[in-house]
C-alpha cells in the first residue's frame, strides 16, 4: 500500500516520513550518486533539489539556462526554446503558454536552495518518475522518446553527448546507407557538420514497444527516423528523407496537421487496419476495397502532389513489400519497399486514424542507391 501511494503522488504517510527523510536517494537513469543537497520532506511530500537534478538531466548550469530572481523568488529554466517559470511557494508552473498544477509548492531550504516536488520532473519535464521502496529512492528515468529526440538534436548542436549516452557503443546497426555501422561513425558525422547552423523541428514522436518514430523537418528536408532500443540504449536505426516541397493543392505542407496522440487502447486495431490497407490497396491485392478504409471524402492529404479528399486520390502502384508497421494510438506508420518512378525506393506512409477510418496521411519517398554506393551491408530495411 505504501509503495502504491508513493508511485502515485510521492505523498508519504506520517508514520514513514521521519524514516524516509533520513535516507532518500535520487537515482537518475540508473545512476545512484551522492548529492550535496539531500532530498527532504515537507507535509509528507518528497522534495528534490532543483539545480542539482536538472543539471544531471542535461540543463546547462549557468545563469542563462537556470535563472534565479531574488526579488520575485522565482526560477526560470530555459532549454530547447522552451521556458519554464515558477515562483517559490506556488503550486503552479508555467511551461511556455501552459499552466500546470503541482501536488505541493516549491520551497527554499535553510541554505537558500530551491526544492521542488518529485512530481515536478514528471509533470514539467516529462520524465518517468517512480518510487523504489526497497532502496528508498526516487527513480527519474529518461523515456526512449526523449532519448531519440536528443540524439537527433545532436545534428543541430554538433555536441555528441546524447549519442555517447544513449547509443550502444558495441552494437549500432545502421540502415541509412550513407553511414557505416557503429556509434563512432555517427559521432564522426556529427563533428563534421558542427556549425552548419541547421535547426530541426520535432513534430510527432511515436513509441511502439522497443521502437520510436520521430517525424521532423529542417530547412531543407522532411524526415522520418526510427530507432530500436535494447536495455535503454539505441541499437538500430532506419530513416527516410525527402526535400521539402511547396504547399500541396489543398495548401498543406509535408509535416503540418494533427499531432495529438489519442486512442491508445486502439493501437493494435489501428495497426492491423493499416497493414490490411497496405496489402489491399498499396500492394494491390484488392484495390477495389479502397473506399472502405475512408470516411467518405473526409481525408486530409500531405503528399505534395495530391489534394484532400478521397476523390483526389489515385491508387499508387509500385509497392512490393511492407517491411514494418509501427504505431501508437491513432498514428500508424507503414514502411514499404517499392519501385517508384523506375527506381527502387523506400516509402514511409504515416496515417492518422479516426473511428476506424484513415483520416490523414503523410509520406516520404526516398530512392535507394546502388549497392556499390552503400557504406554498410544492412540494406535500407
The 8 nearest C-alpha neighbors of each residue, nearest first, counted from 0:
[[1, 3, 2, 4, 5, 6, 12, 132],
 [2, 0, 4, 3, 5, 11, 12, 132],
 [3, 1, 5, 0, 4, 132, 6, 130],
 [4, 2, 0, 6, 1, 5, 7, 130],
 [5, 3, 1, 7, 2, 6, 8, 10],
 [4, 6, 9, 2, 7, 3, 8, 10],
 [7, 5, 3, 129, 130, 4, 8, 9],
 [6, 8, 4, 5, 3, 9, 10, 129],
 [7, 9, 10, 5, 6, 4, 118, 102],
 [10, 8, 5, 44, 45, 6, 11, 7],
 [9, 11, 44, 8, 43, 5, 4, 12],
 [10, 12, 43, 16, 44, 9, 13, 5],
 [13, 11, 14, 15, 16, 43, 10, 1],
 [12, 14, 16, 15, 11, 43, 17, 42],
 [13, 15, 12, 16, 17, 18, 11, 43],
 [16, 14, 13, 18, 12, 17, 19, 11],
 [15, 17, 13, 19, 18, 14, 11, 20],
 [16, 18, 20, 19, 15, 21, 14, 13],
 [19, 17, 16, 20, 15, 21, 22, 14],
 [20, 18, 16, 21, 17, 22, 23, 15],
 [21, 19, 17, 18, 22, 39, 40, 16],
 [20, 22, 19, 18, 23, 17, 39, 16],
 [21, 23, 19, 20, 24, 135, 18, 38],
 [22, 24, 135, 136, 19, 20, 38, 21],
 [23, 25, 136, 137, 135, 22, 26, 38],
 [24, 26, 137, 136, 138, 31, 27, 23],
 [25, 27, 31, 138, 30, 29, 137, 139],
 [28, 26, 139, 30, 29, 140, 138, 25],
 [29, 27, 140, 30, 139, 141, 26, 138],
 [28, 30, 27, 26, 31, 140, 138, 139],
 [31, 29, 27, 26, 28, 32, 25, 138],
 [32, 30, 26, 29, 25, 27, 33, 24],
 [33, 31, 30, 34, 26, 25, 24, 27],
 [32, 34, 35, 31, 24, 25, 37, 36],
 [35, 33, 36, 37, 32, 51, 25, 38],
 [34, 36, 37, 33, 51, 48, 38, 32],
 [37, 35, 34, 48, 38, 51, 112, 47],
 [36, 38, 34, 35, 39, 48, 47, 23],
 [39, 37, 47, 46, 23, 48, 36, 45],
 [38, 40, 46, 20, 45, 37, 47, 41],
 [39, 41, 45, 44, 20, 46, 43, 42],
 [42, 40, 43, 44, 39, 45, 46, 103],
 [41, 43, 44, 40, 10, 11, 13, 103],
 [42, 44, 11, 41, 10, 40, 16, 12],
 [45, 43, 10, 41, 42, 40, 9, 11],
 [44, 46, 40, 9, 116, 117, 39, 43],
 [47, 45, 116, 115, 39, 117, 114, 38],
 [46, 48, 38, 114, 115, 117, 49, 116],
 [49, 47, 114, 51, 50, 113, 36, 52],
 [48, 50, 114, 52, 51, 113, 47, 53],
 [51, 49, 53, 52, 48, 54, 113, 65],
 [50, 52, 49, 48, 54, 53, 55, 34],
 [51, 53, 55, 49, 50, 54, 48, 56],
 [54, 52, 56, 55, 50, 58, 51, 49],
 [53, 55, 58, 57, 56, 52, 51, 60],
 [56, 54, 52, 53, 57, 51, 58, 27],
 [57, 55, 53, 54, 58, 52, 27, 141],
 [56, 58, 54, 55, 59, 53, 60, 52],
 [59, 57, 54, 53, 56, 60, 64, 78],
 [58, 60, 61, 64, 54, 57, 65, 63],
 [61, 59, 54, 58, 65, 64, 62, 50],
 [60, 62, 63, 64, 59, 65, 66, 58],
 [63, 61, 66, 65, 64, 60, 67, 59],
 [64, 62, 61, 65, 66, 77, 59, 76],
 [63, 65, 77, 76, 62, 61, 59, 66],
 [66, 64, 76, 62, 63, 75, 61, 60],
 [65, 67, 75, 62, 74, 63, 64, 76],
 [66, 68, 74, 73, 69, 75, 65, 72],
 [69, 67, 73, 72, 71, 70, 74, 66],
 [68, 70, 72, 71, 67, 73, 74, 66],
 [71, 69, 68, 72, 73, 67, 86, 74],
 [72, 70, 73, 68, 69, 86, 87, 74],
 [73, 71, 69, 68, 70, 87, 86, 74],
 [72, 74, 86, 68, 71, 85, 87, 67],
 [73, 75, 67, 66, 85, 84, 86, 68],
 [76, 74, 84, 66, 83, 65, 77, 67],
 [75, 77, 65, 83, 64, 82, 66, 84],
 [78, 76, 64, 82, 81, 83, 75, 65],
 [77, 79, 81, 80, 64, 76, 82, 58],
 [80, 78, 81, 77, 82, 152, 58, 64],
 [79, 81, 78, 82, 77, 95, 83, 76],
 [82, 80, 78, 79, 77, 95, 83, 94],
 [81, 83, 77, 95, 76, 94, 84, 80],
 [84, 82, 94, 76, 75, 93, 95, 77],
 [83, 85, 75, 93, 92, 74, 82, 76],
 [86, 84, 92, 74, 73, 93, 91, 87],
 [87, 85, 73, 89, 72, 88, 74, 71],
 [86, 88, 105, 106, 89, 72, 73, 85],
 [87, 89, 104, 105, 106, 86, 90, 107],
 [90, 88, 104, 91, 87, 86, 105, 85],
 [89, 91, 104, 101, 103, 100, 88, 102],
 [92, 90, 100, 99, 89, 101, 98, 85],
 [93, 91, 85, 99, 84, 98, 94, 100],
 [92, 94, 98, 84, 97, 83, 95, 99],
 [95, 93, 83, 97, 82, 96, 98, 92],
 [94, 96, 82, 97, 81, 93, 83, 98],
 [95, 97, 94, 93, 98, 82, 83, 81],
 [98, 96, 94, 93, 95, 99, 92, 83],
 [99, 97, 93, 92, 94, 91, 96, 100],
 [98, 100, 92, 91, 93, 97, 101, 94],
 [101, 99, 91, 90, 92, 98, 102, 103],
 [100, 102, 90, 103, 91, 99, 119, 104],
 [103, 101, 90, 100, 104, 116, 8, 118],
 [104, 102, 90, 101, 116, 105, 44, 89],
 [103, 105, 90, 89, 88, 106, 101, 115],
 [104, 106, 115, 87, 88, 114, 89, 116],
 [107, 105, 114, 87, 88, 113, 104, 108],
 [108, 106, 113, 112, 111, 114, 109, 87],
 [107, 109, 111, 112, 110, 106, 113, 114],
 [108, 110, 111, 107, 112, 106, 113, 114],
 [111, 109, 108, 112, 107, 113, 36, 114],
 [110, 112, 108, 107, 109, 113, 106, 114],
 [113, 111, 108, 107, 110, 114, 48, 109],
 [114, 112, 107, 49, 106, 48, 108, 111],
 [113, 115, 48, 47, 106, 49, 105, 46],
 [114, 116, 105, 46, 47, 49, 117, 119],
 [117, 115, 46, 118, 119, 45, 47, 103],
 [116, 118, 119, 46, 45, 47, 120, 115],
 [117, 119, 121, 120, 116, 122, 8, 128],
 [120, 118, 122, 117, 123, 121, 116, 115],
 [119, 121, 124, 118, 123, 126, 122, 117],
 [122, 120, 126, 125, 118, 119, 124, 123],
 [121, 123, 119, 125, 120, 118, 124, 99],
 [122, 124, 119, 120, 121, 125, 94, 99],
 [125, 123, 120, 126, 121, 122, 119, 127],
 [126, 124, 121, 122, 123, 120, 127, 142],
 [127, 125, 121, 141, 124, 120, 140, 128],
 [126, 128, 140, 139, 121, 141, 142, 129],
 [129, 127, 139, 138, 121, 126, 140, 118],
 [130, 128, 138, 6, 137, 131, 127, 139],
 [129, 131, 137, 6, 138, 136, 5, 132],
 [132, 130, 136, 133, 135, 134, 137, 129],
 [131, 133, 135, 134, 130, 2, 136, 1],
 [134, 132, 131, 135, 136, 130, 2, 137],
 [133, 135, 136, 132, 131, 24, 23, 130],
 [136, 134, 132, 23, 131, 133, 24, 19],
 [135, 137, 24, 131, 134, 23, 25, 130],
 [136, 138, 130, 25, 129, 26, 24, 139],
 [137, 139, 26, 129, 128, 130, 27, 136],
 [140, 138, 128, 27, 127, 26, 28, 137],
 [139, 141, 28, 127, 126, 27, 142, 138],
 [140, 142, 126, 145, 127, 28, 143, 146],
 [143, 141, 145, 144, 140, 146, 126, 127],
 [142, 144, 146, 145, 147, 141, 231, 211],
 [143, 145, 147, 142, 146, 211, 148, 204],
 [146, 144, 148, 142, 143, 147, 149, 141],
 [145, 147, 143, 149, 144, 148, 150, 142],
 [148, 146, 150, 144, 149, 145, 143, 151],
 [147, 149, 151, 145, 150, 146, 152, 144],
 [150, 148, 146, 152, 147, 151, 161, 145],
 [149, 151, 147, 161, 152, 153, 148, 162],
 [152, 150, 148, 153, 149, 154, 147, 155],
 [153, 151, 149, 155, 154, 150, 148, 156],
 [152, 154, 156, 155, 157, 151, 150, 158],
 [153, 155, 152, 157, 189, 156, 151, 192],
 [156, 154, 153, 152, 198, 197, 157, 199],
 [155, 157, 153, 158, 154, 152, 193, 194],
 [156, 158, 193, 153, 189, 154, 190, 155],
 [157, 159, 156, 153, 160, 189, 190, 161],
 [160, 158, 162, 161, 153, 186, 163, 157],
 [161, 159, 163, 162, 158, 164, 153, 150],
 [162, 160, 164, 150, 163, 159, 165, 149],
 [163, 161, 166, 159, 165, 164, 160, 150],
 [162, 164, 160, 161, 165, 166, 159, 168],
 [163, 165, 161, 162, 160, 166, 167, 232],
 [164, 166, 232, 162, 161, 163, 233, 146],
 [167, 165, 233, 162, 232, 163, 168, 164],
 [166, 168, 232, 170, 169, 233, 234, 171],
 [169, 167, 182, 170, 166, 171, 181, 163],
 [170, 168, 167, 171, 181, 182, 234, 166],
 [171, 169, 167, 234, 168, 181, 172, 182],
 [170, 172, 234, 181, 235, 182, 180, 167],
 [173, 171, 235, 180, 234, 236, 170, 181],
 [172, 174, 180, 236, 175, 235, 171, 179],
 [175, 173, 237, 379, 176, 378, 236, 377],
 [176, 174, 177, 173, 178, 237, 238, 379],
 [175, 177, 373, 178, 374, 174, 375, 379],
 [176, 178, 175, 374, 373, 179, 375, 372],
 [179, 177, 374, 176, 175, 180, 375, 184],
 [178, 180, 374, 375, 184, 181, 173, 177],
 [181, 179, 173, 172, 171, 375, 178, 184],
 [182, 180, 171, 183, 184, 170, 179, 172],
 [181, 183, 185, 184, 168, 171, 186, 166],
 [182, 184, 186, 185, 181, 187, 168, 180],
 [185, 183, 187, 182, 186, 181, 179, 188],
 [186, 184, 188, 182, 183, 187, 189, 181],
 [185, 187, 183, 189, 188, 184, 159, 190],
 [186, 188, 184, 190, 185, 189, 183, 191],
 [187, 189, 191, 185, 186, 190, 184, 192],
 [190, 188, 186, 157, 187, 191, 192, 154],
 [189, 191, 193, 187, 188, 192, 157, 186],
 [192, 190, 188, 189, 193, 187, 157, 194],
 [191, 193, 189, 195, 190, 194, 188, 157],
 [194, 192, 157, 190, 195, 191, 189, 156],
 [193, 195, 196, 192, 157, 156, 155, 197],
 [196, 194, 192, 193, 197, 155, 157, 156],
 [197, 195, 194, 198, 155, 193, 156, 192],
 [196, 198, 155, 195, 199, 217, 218, 154],
 [199, 197, 155, 217, 196, 200, 218, 152],
 [198, 200, 217, 216, 201, 197, 215, 155],
 [201, 199, 215, 216, 202, 217, 198, 214],
 [200, 202, 215, 203, 214, 199, 216, 213],
 [203, 201, 215, 214, 200, 204, 258, 254],
 [202, 204, 214, 213, 258, 201, 205, 215],
 [205, 203, 213, 212, 214, 144, 206, 202],
 [206, 204, 212, 211, 327, 203, 213, 326],
 [207, 205, 211, 210, 327, 212, 208, 144],
 [206, 208, 210, 326, 327, 325, 209, 211],
 [207, 209, 210, 206, 211, 228, 227, 325],
 [208, 210, 228, 227, 207, 211, 229, 206],
 [211, 209, 227, 207, 208, 226, 206, 228],
 [212, 210, 206, 226, 225, 205, 144, 207],
 [211, 213, 225, 205, 204, 224, 206, 226],
 [212, 214, 204, 224, 223, 203, 215, 225],
 [215, 213, 223, 203, 202, 222, 201, 204],
 [216, 214, 201, 202, 222, 200, 221, 213],
 [215, 217, 221, 200, 199, 220, 222, 201],
 [216, 218, 199, 219, 220, 198, 200, 221],
 [217, 219, 220, 216, 197, 198, 243, 199],
 [220, 218, 217, 243, 242, 221, 216, 241],
 [221, 219, 242, 243, 241, 217, 216, 218],
 [220, 222, 216, 241, 240, 243, 215, 242],
 [223, 221, 240, 215, 216, 239, 214, 220],
 [222, 224, 214, 239, 238, 213, 240, 215],
 [225, 223, 238, 213, 212, 237, 222, 226],
 [224, 226, 212, 237, 211, 236, 238, 213],
 [227, 225, 236, 211, 210, 235, 233, 228],
 [228, 226, 210, 235, 209, 233, 234, 236],
 [229, 227, 233, 209, 232, 234, 231, 210],
 [228, 230, 232, 231, 233, 234, 227, 209],
 [231, 229, 232, 228, 233, 209, 234, 167],
 [230, 232, 229, 228, 233, 143, 165, 142],
 [233, 231, 165, 228, 166, 167, 229, 230],
 [234, 232, 228, 166, 167, 227, 235, 165],
 [233, 235, 171, 170, 228, 167, 227, 172],
 [236, 234, 172, 227, 171, 226, 173, 233],
 [237, 235, 226, 173, 225, 174, 172, 227],
 [238, 236, 174, 225, 224, 175, 226, 173],
 [239, 237, 224, 223, 225, 175, 240, 236],
 [238, 240, 223, 222, 365, 363, 224, 347],
 [241, 239, 222, 221, 365, 363, 220, 223],
 [240, 242, 220, 221, 363, 365, 364, 243],
 [241, 243, 220, 219, 244, 221, 240, 222],
 [242, 244, 220, 219, 221, 241, 245, 253],
 [245, 243, 242, 303, 246, 253, 252, 247],
 [244, 246, 247, 303, 243, 252, 253, 251],
 [247, 245, 250, 252, 251, 303, 244, 248],
 [246, 248, 303, 250, 249, 251, 304, 305],
 [249, 247, 306, 250, 305, 246, 304, 251],
 [250, 248, 306, 247, 251, 307, 246, 305],
 [251, 249, 246, 247, 248, 252, 306, 301],
 [252, 250, 246, 247, 249, 301, 253, 255],
 [253, 251, 246, 254, 255, 301, 247, 250],
 [252, 254, 301, 302, 255, 303, 361, 251],
 [255, 253, 252, 256, 361, 301, 221, 202],
 [256, 254, 252, 253, 251, 257, 301, 202],
 [257, 255, 258, 254, 251, 359, 252, 301],
 [256, 258, 259, 255, 351, 359, 260, 203],
 [257, 259, 203, 260, 256, 202, 255, 204],
 [260, 258, 257, 261, 203, 329, 330, 328],
 [259, 261, 328, 329, 258, 330, 262, 327],
 [260, 262, 328, 263, 329, 259, 327, 330],
 [263, 261, 328, 264, 265, 329, 266, 260],
 [262, 264, 328, 265, 266, 261, 327, 329],
 [263, 265, 262, 266, 328, 267, 268, 261],
 [266, 264, 268, 262, 263, 267, 328, 269],
 [267, 265, 328, 269, 327, 263, 268, 264],
 [266, 268, 270, 269, 265, 271, 264, 326],
 [269, 267, 271, 265, 270, 266, 272, 355],
 [268, 270, 272, 266, 271, 267, 265, 273],
 [271, 269, 267, 273, 272, 268, 331, 274],
 [270, 272, 274, 268, 269, 273, 267, 275],
 [271, 273, 269, 275, 270, 274, 276, 268],
 [274, 272, 276, 270, 275, 271, 277, 269],
 [273, 275, 277, 271, 276, 272, 270, 278],
 [274, 276, 278, 272, 277, 273, 279, 271],
 [277, 275, 273, 279, 278, 274, 280, 272],
 [278, 276, 281, 274, 275, 280, 279, 273],
 [277, 279, 282, 275, 276, 280, 281, 284],
 [280, 278, 285, 284, 276, 283, 277, 286],
 [279, 281, 286, 283, 277, 276, 282, 278],
 [282, 280, 277, 283, 318, 278, 279, 315],
 [283, 281, 318, 278, 280, 319, 284, 277],
 [282, 284, 280, 279, 286, 281, 285, 278],
 [283, 285, 279, 282, 278, 286, 280, 281],
 [284, 286, 279, 283, 287, 288, 280, 278],
 [287, 285, 280, 283, 288, 279, 289, 284],
 [286, 288, 289, 285, 290, 280, 279, 291],
 [287, 289, 286, 291, 290, 285, 279, 280],
 [288, 290, 287, 291, 286, 292, 280, 276],
 [291, 289, 292, 293, 288, 295, 287, 309],
 [292, 290, 289, 293, 288, 294, 356, 295],
 [291, 293, 356, 290, 289, 357, 276, 294],
 [294, 292, 356, 357, 290, 291, 295, 358],
 [295, 293, 297, 356, 296, 292, 357, 358],
 [294, 296, 297, 293, 309, 290, 298, 308],
 [295, 297, 308, 309, 298, 294, 310, 293],
 [298, 296, 295, 294, 308, 358, 299, 309],
 [297, 299, 308, 358, 359, 307, 296, 309],
 [300, 298, 359, 307, 358, 360, 308, 301],
 [299, 301, 307, 360, 302, 359, 306, 298],
 [302, 300, 361, 253, 251, 360, 303, 252],
 [301, 303, 304, 305, 300, 361, 362, 253],
 [304, 302, 247, 305, 301, 244, 246, 253],
 [303, 305, 302, 247, 248, 306, 301, 246],
 [306, 304, 302, 303, 248, 247, 300, 311],
 [307, 305, 248, 249, 300, 311, 247, 308],
 [308, 306, 299, 300, 298, 249, 311, 309],
 [309, 307, 296, 298, 310, 311, 297, 299],
 [308, 310, 296, 312, 311, 298, 307, 295],
 [309, 311, 308, 312, 296, 313, 307, 295],
 [312, 310, 309, 308, 306, 307, 313, 305],
 [313, 311, 309, 310, 314, 305, 308, 306],
 [312, 314, 315, 311, 310, 309, 305, 316],
 [313, 315, 316, 312, 280, 281, 286, 289],
 [316, 314, 313, 281, 317, 318, 280, 312],
 [315, 317, 318, 314, 281, 282, 283, 339],
 [316, 318, 338, 337, 339, 319, 315, 282],
 [319, 317, 337, 282, 281, 316, 336, 320],
 [318, 320, 337, 336, 282, 317, 321, 338],
 [319, 321, 336, 335, 322, 318, 337, 282],
 [320, 322, 335, 323, 334, 336, 333, 319],
 [323, 321, 335, 334, 320, 380, 336, 324],
 [322, 324, 334, 333, 321, 325, 335, 332],
 [325, 323, 333, 332, 334, 270, 326, 274],
 [326, 324, 332, 331, 207, 323, 333, 270],
 [327, 325, 331, 330, 207, 332, 270, 266],
 [326, 328, 266, 330, 205, 207, 206, 329],
 [327, 329, 263, 266, 262, 261, 330, 265],
 [328, 330, 352, 351, 261, 262, 260, 327],
 [331, 329, 351, 326, 327, 328, 350, 352],
 [332, 330, 326, 350, 349, 325, 270, 327],
 [333, 331, 349, 325, 348, 324, 326, 350],
 [332, 334, 324, 348, 323, 347, 335, 349],
 [335, 333, 347, 323, 322, 321, 346, 324],
 [336, 334, 321, 346, 322, 320, 345, 333],
 [335, 337, 345, 320, 319, 344, 318, 346],
 [338, 336, 318, 319, 344, 317, 339, 343],
 [337, 339, 343, 317, 342, 344, 341, 318],
 [338, 340, 342, 341, 337, 317, 344, 343],
 [341, 339, 342, 338, 343, 317, 344, 366],
 [340, 342, 339, 338, 343, 344, 317, 337],
 [343, 341, 339, 338, 340, 344, 366, 367],
 [344, 342, 338, 367, 337, 366, 339, 341],
 [345, 343, 366, 367, 337, 365, 338, 342],
 [344, 346, 336, 365, 335, 364, 337, 366],
 [347, 345, 364, 335, 363, 334, 348, 336],
 [346, 348, 334, 363, 362, 333, 335, 349],
 [349, 347, 362, 333, 332, 361, 346, 350],
 [350, 348, 332, 361, 360, 331, 362, 333],
 [349, 351, 360, 331, 330, 359, 332, 352],
 [352, 350, 330, 359, 329, 358, 357, 360],
 [353, 351, 357, 329, 358, 356, 355, 350],
 [352, 354, 356, 355, 358, 357, 329, 351],
 [355, 353, 356, 352, 357, 294, 358, 329],
 [354, 356, 353, 352, 269, 357, 272, 292],
 [355, 357, 293, 353, 292, 352, 354, 294],
 [358, 356, 352, 293, 292, 359, 351, 353],
 [357, 359, 298, 352, 351, 353, 356, 299],
 [360, 358, 299, 351, 298, 350, 300, 357],
 [361, 359, 350, 300, 349, 301, 351, 299],
 [362, 360, 301, 349, 348, 302, 253, 350],
 [361, 363, 348, 347, 349, 302, 364, 360],
 [364, 362, 347, 346, 241, 240, 239, 365],
 [363, 365, 346, 345, 241, 347, 362, 366],
 [366, 364, 345, 344, 239, 240, 241, 346],
 [365, 367, 344, 343, 345, 368, 342, 364],
 [366, 368, 344, 343, 365, 369, 345, 379],
 [369, 367, 366, 370, 372, 373, 176, 343],
 [370, 368, 371, 372, 367, 373, 343, 366],
 [371, 369, 373, 372, 368, 376, 378, 367],
 [370, 372, 369, 373, 368, 374, 375, 376],
 [373, 371, 370, 369, 368, 374, 176, 177],
 [374, 372, 176, 370, 375, 371, 177, 376],
 [375, 373, 179, 178, 177, 176, 372, 376],
 [376, 374, 179, 373, 377, 176, 180, 178],
 [375, 377, 378, 373, 374, 176, 370, 174],
 [378, 376, 375, 174, 379, 173, 172, 380],
 [377, 379, 380, 376, 174, 176, 375, 175],
 [378, 380, 174, 175, 176, 377, 367, 237],
 [379, 378, 174, 322, 237, 377, 336, 345]]
